[in-house]
Amino acid sequence: MKTIDELLSEGVDGKRVFVRADLNVPLADGVITDDGRIRAVLPTVKALADAGAKVVVASHLGRPKGAPDPAFSLRPAAERLGELLGAPVAFAEDTVGPAARGVVDGLQPGRVAVVENLRFNPGETSKDDAERGAFADRLAELADVYVGDGFGAVHRKHASVYDLPARLPHYAGHLIATEVGVLKKLTEDVRRPYVVVLGGAKVSDKLAVIDQLLGKADRLLIGGGMAYTFLKARGYEVGRSLLQEDQLPAVKEYIERAEKTGVELVLPVDTMVASGFPDLRTKAPAHPTAVSVDAIPADQEGLDIGPETRKLYASKLADAATVFWNGPMGVFEHPDFAEGTKAVAQALADSGGFTVVGGGDSAAAVRTLGFDESAFGHISTGGGASLEYLEGKTLPGLAALED
């Protein structure tokens, strides 16, 4: 695929450049709580603006129902982008309507505009090719060139991701080029030992990537809510912990495959339990207890890996040459259940290997827990996209950028 470096060498002065970004930031009462995705697209936007382009930035935010919804407006993201750029950013209160056309027509070279949430338009996410294509046609009227830089959305067959590049000269932005380069390091000529840490709530979300990694990784460390399905498959009772009974046959098969193929599959040896899920709003004390995985009380729920597991996982990461981590080890949003995720993050930060934090909740946890992002080799902006790439799937947004 062509990259933004080639576009800049060709010249963009005065051209309208449509940047499909991922500004899908978390909001609390209209305030951005993590601006990581905005900062991630900054190098692309700044490079284009500095080269004299008229930069039109578009993104989704949340899951509106194909119609305007103030709760999902991109205005806060546009304002934050302006703060980071140190220059005013115009904001269009629609996406392809008169407001967007007016803002783009009035844009001066070197300036930036953000149009309203792409998903306020049903054509963006439609499964009907014609409806999606019609929306892409209207988006194409706003630009001369397309730059794809919303890595968190490249696994979606959406109008601005998949259909629009076919209608304009298209290039990959700095972020997408970086993300793809990192993912190739996890799938081609991998430095070993290669250790993968998987967490998060549901094992069903990770089965496909586990299937692929059993033939590539040297070690798999399992944590988070999904660990309890693995523990149950090993014959342990898990109390009231999260359990996907329907996934037990698949998990048992993967445990057997790991043994046969020599992949070291490491499960928690202890866990932090409480009588129920903690209150994430008030952060009220949950009074957790550390118990061995063979002694989880029937009326308790496992919510984080325990202290012995933290030590075990740190030791299993110490010699890694390559690490991919996707999914927290527990309910990190609550201080009583953040230590497992913090321990894994610290082990990666201390590692001398190439470490990748695979987006989503893992990336949010790293920032929430106060880690310096420079301590990691790469923090991905797209958890779902990263996983699907590692699963071997064709990602529509990347395919659309290929020549």
Secondary structure, DSSP 8 states (H G I E B T S, - for coil): --BHHHHHHH--TT-EEEEE------EETTEES--HHHHHHHHHHHHHHHTT-EEEEE---S---SS--GGG-SHHHHHHHHHHHTS-EEEESSSSSHHHHHHHHT--TT-EEEE--GGGSHHHH-S-HHHHHHHHHHHHTT-SEEEE--GGGTTS--IIIIIGGGGS-EEE-HHHHHHHHHHHHHHSS--SSEEEEE-SS-GGGTHHHHHHHTTT-SEEEE-STTHHHHHHHTT---TTS---GGGHHHHHHHHHHHHHHT-EEE--SEEEEESS---TTT------EEEETT---TT-EEEEE-HHHHHHHHHHHTT-SEEEEES-SS-TTSGGG-HHHHHHHHHHHH-SSEEEE-SHHHHHHHHHTT--GGGSSEE-S-HHHHHHHHTT---HHHHHH--
